[in-house]
Amino acid sequence: MNTINTHFRLSYQLQDEAFQLSQAGNCNLYIAISSKAMRLAVADVERNKFVALEDYELITVFTPLQIAEQLRLIADQSPILQEQCWLNIRISISNQFFTLVPETLFDPAHQEDYLRLHSNLDPQQHVILYNRTFGLDAVNIFAIDGVLFRMLRSFFQERSVHFTHQTSALIKSLLHQTDRKAGRTMHLFVERNYVTVVVIDENGLQFCNVFHYLSPEDFIYFVIFVMQEQKMNPEQETITAWGDITPDSSLFNMLKKYIRQVKFGKRPTDVGYSYKFDDLFDHRYFELFSLHFCE
């Protein structure tokens, strides 16, 4: 008897009328996983256009096992996740278990050692993966809870799946669309209780880290701390924000209180979007759309 309760909510769903699951062989499936959400999008490769999106909020879920159970329940009701014939399947993982290592120093035999310098790993619990961040000459080593890894792999037993850390997708997309001639710039990707801070200048990536916050005060502390470390002036710099932040939120108000210039980012360029996406804020789902540029 199945005693697992449903602790998720489909908070947003859209699909272009021209898209049918029978076209999956010409489409990529992108999935973004965090402790608070599972989001998926479909991109028609032939038309280079996003044609579908589903956003599931995870509610009162606290452990990797609970998350995995909810993902299975979501897959049971989502035809998109039941489809096996996708051209490519890319899954990003959002957590603090990652580190960037210069490619010239990277030795696959020591990937666990690199990661242990920054994260408390349990070899019995975590699966360690890595991917090269193209355009950065660096390798992103990251860990995913084994129960989540096995559950996600079970969705697509007939296909290979490319796992990446969310920071890799964000960095790739930001480097792709940021005007580096503008000097040093700070970018925030905001999730519930987590913020990824990225600093880019004319030489490329200068800083990337994920911080856990519990209040707007925590949130602004980390932003100001990084600005000070990077010798950036809150009175002169412009911060660009993406993700789960709105113009009327306490987080945005806190940013405006301490940073003179704050703006919302745009969707990744060089890819199209169905008119069904027109009602979305441009700065939402950046992590999902950025998977389109990952190899």
PyMOL commands that set and color helices and strands:
alter all, ss='L'
color gray80, all
select helices_A, chain A and resi 21-26+64-77+79-82+103-105+108-116+146-155+166-177+180-182+216-229+250-258+275-279+286-293
alter helices_A, ss='H'
color red, helices_A
select strands_A, chain A and resi 8-15+27-33+37-44+49-58+88-93+98-102+126-133+138-145+162-165+185-191+194-201+204-212+238-243+261-264+272-273
alter strands_A, ss='S'
color yellow, strands_A
deselect
rebuild
show_as cartoon
